Amino acid sequence: MDIITTDTLWVIIATILVMLMQAGFSLVEVGYTRAKNAVNIVMKNFVDFSVGSLIFWFVGFGLMFGTDISSLLGTPDFFFTHSYGHLGLSISDSTMLIFQTVFAATAATIVSGAIAERTKFSTYIIITVVITAVIYPISGHWVWGGGWLSTLETPFHDFAGSSVVHSVGAWVALAGAIIVGPRIGKYGKQVNAIPGHNLMYGGLGVLILWFGWFGFNGGSQLAATGSDNALAISTILINTNLSASAGALSVLFLTWFKYGKPGLSLTLNGALGGLVAVTAGCDIFTPLGSVITGALAGIILVYAVDFIDKKLRIDDPVGAISVHGVCGAFGTLMVGLLASEGGLFYGGGGALLMTQFIGVMSIGAWAFSTGYLLFTVLKKTMGVRVSAEEEKAGLDISEHGESIYN
């Protein structure tokens, strides 16, 4: 095979793996929520991929990867008609489009879990359109499309999207959860747990996500030809797996100590926290650095879930804000400490850490502010929340007229 064929084939395989993550997200969200909302959740995850694919092809890809305009966004390219040779890739433009499409869909679907069980389906479609058309592509351009974060004296490093993908989705989700408000019965004088109805779905979903993450991170190498690329992909996959394992185990033992029993739902999220955290630096972490990153992400996750739920009283049924937002930001910052080239603990000084901090704060501010504006406009126009009666009956019947269990 020639170079273009080999590299293209690898990225296409990775794309297929990442697309499968939509099934993983669906299962996790269904398992962590109540049976009466399962149809709604599956529908949202199905439709956000379908809508996101069309919108990102129509406008999002150009804004993200088009010729740079003032270091802020790419040249608009409606219906993907321009050439992207300026990216200098060994894969075709269309291969890059489909690979980035599944990333855009991931950013959108993260929002679904945080606002589950009380949000209008019609509103969610609009949210997906705006995320994949504007919010994700513009901040993505800053890092991957030649924008200002990539041209700093010490460039911002987010290899596969701890901040570019995961934190963007999570900070929009945070804005949404604040504006939509908590589920009925969640908060009173005390915080009331609303258990998910099937943690078997949650466990299977996390395993599918873990599997798909090998494509998410490994595919981001964007080339497989030659010994350097082959070695890089192997290192990326090792680091990805080690961080997930460390995240799961750190949560398992922490919850065992903290609550007296090892809890499944948090342990599953610990693996996801480790995966999210390592995504920024999986190409430049050592295996030990990946283990440290994943283990610490798991510990931070447990306290973040408690803080967001019990102190801030923000209702996030699946822990998406903690997993993708907090762990994504943490992992991005860890690049500044543990990068084998340029990290503070490897003699690189503080320049990279400062850049990572600037990037985390800038991307977070962009995603949260645009998300807050989006949800505010939707609340004042078409509304964001179903009625109390519809919520109590379940969104499956009230929004879709059918139940997932016969």
Beta strands, then each sheet from edge to edge (+ up, - down):
strand 1: 68-69
strand 2: 73-74
sheet 1: 1+ 2-
end
